[in-house]
Amino acid sequence: MSEVKASANSLMQARVAKGPRDPWAVLRWTLLAMGAIVMVMPIIYMLSASIKYPFEMYDLNIIPKEPTFENYTYVLSDGRFLRWFGNSFLIATLTTISAVFFDALVGYALCKFQFRGRTFVFIAILSTLMIPTEMLVIPWYLMSKTFGWLDSYWGIMFPGVMTAFGTFLMKQFFETVPDDFLEAARIDGLNEFQIWWSVALPLVTPALSALAIFVFLGNWTAFLWPLIVTNSQDLYTLPVGLTTFSVEQAVEWELIMTGAALATIPTLIVFLLFQRYIIRGVAMAGLKG
Amino acid sequence: MATVSLRNLTKAYGKTRVLHGLNLEIGDGEFVVFVGPSGCGKSTTLRMIAGLEEVSGGEISIGGQVVNHLEPKDRDIAMVFQNYAIYPHMTVRKNIGFGLRRAKMPKADKEKRIEEVGAMLSMTEYLDRKPAQLSGGQRQRVAIGRAMVRDPAVFLFDEPLSNLDAQLRSQMRLEIKKLHQRVNTTIIFVTHDQVEAMTMADRIVIMKDGHIQQVGTPAEVFHKPANIFVAQFIGAPSMNLLEGRAKGQGVEVAGRKIARATGVAEGAAVTVGIRPDDLLVTEEAGSFEGRITVLEPLGSETLAYVDIGGQEVVARADGRNPPALGAVVQLSVAPENLHLFGADGKAIR
């Protein structure tokens, strides 16, 4: 016990001896705190608005005078909301599975196989990262129209079944897998697909997890392309569906905010469970998703 | 078990040739060590035998069958890699059993085989551990176990001990040698460490710049080196080399006639090689006289660096009563322990 007291005393003495706080540290923490506030405020406002009545919507108070959960009851009892939620979940899940599979396959091939035109293919894939989605929607739309994919699940999903970012991320991770592992498996009699599946993939699990999270979140929040490619309300994804609460005569902000609050739950769960993989994935790839 | 033959084996990367027509016959059950400095082509040769590198020219046969165009899995070989290459996501049991995936045998027999190999390598109690929970030596045993489990015709080892510390390396050397005596499978072992080569091999293949310099038993390459490179590469400390000249049926070094040399033209330059072990510091009149510049006490003996007429040699002195630093001493060598090399670097017999 006395040892604990002694060490606590010495710690305090050390702090006192350090003198006044470093002004740069104060500035750093202030800037960080301001950044955090800027990031968190919209979420807090969204949650606050979701428990407000319409008459209070344009008051900027965070804590409502008359809080209510009627908005949640209304949104959840509206069959359309659950349908859109299901659509988003289905599309995000299938696209994630597909993107992770193909990105890992292509990334592996670009990393571990020597073939003519390898660099050209890699640069071509990488260059698509530099084209904004807003520009890509025109060729996507023309393709969908030509092949009859408009207003279908496949129409929403096809641009995301393989991603340039994911291919780049996986290629970077496969660089860290020593060739000895693959050669040992080759000698043990595995074919190239089995080597990829049984040996290489398990060694890049953190990258796979990070990629799965990126792709899932990207598809969950996608708005522009699903809005363009769908007409039927039954095929709407959640972000598109929420806009139906806004009509010419009125914008039902409390319902939009309630829907948005509910929509963040899966992304929050995914983030909290896998945040260390996201950070590692971003650090490894050297860019943001 | 199988024989391995290399006939005029060449390897080129673009216009750069790295192997220049290797010819070698490896006997059934033989333990052959490829040794040489970095970049000599020993690992490339091994990888070509394994089928991991394409053959640019020549032939490789295993068990009498030309395997140039066979996939690695069809060559009946197993390989142990420098970095072990044991899969970190699998237990020791799964790692060892990985090579049996293609084997058409009942699951119970596979399990039995894994247990047998585990027992042979003293790894039974670690079979359900992951590689991260093992020491370096244990990981190396797992890598060997994975190679053994398939009972291949030829084992290939690519510098498997280079990641281990000195003590563990000597222990694993012994274990691999015992393993060879037990299973008696043909082994081709690559290393850059001449001590490993000397202690393990039935025959040593010494390579330099893509050429085989000499093939022989450890005793042959040590006592009868084919050229200056082999003489210097094998043995620690390296063989002393002294510049001399043929004179009157002998060789004169530092003003003294020390050896007989037949078939060498009068006045021709000759290099005289003397192993440090054969060059003794004595009190009696010896072959050379010189001044001690450095002493290296090793316990049972002391290595003395001696300057003789501007050329430095290493000699062996008593460990208990070493000579003094700076002392002028006599060095003696028995004539039969002298190695003579011509101007082309080849041994003069």
Interface residues (C-beta under 8 A of the other chain):
Chain A: P178 D180 F181 E183 A184 A185 R186 I187 D188 G189 L190 V199 P202 L203 T205
Chain B: A50 G51 L52 E71 P72 K73 I77 A78 M79 F81 Q82 N83 Y84 A85 Y87 P88 H89 F98 G99 R101 R102 R146 R150
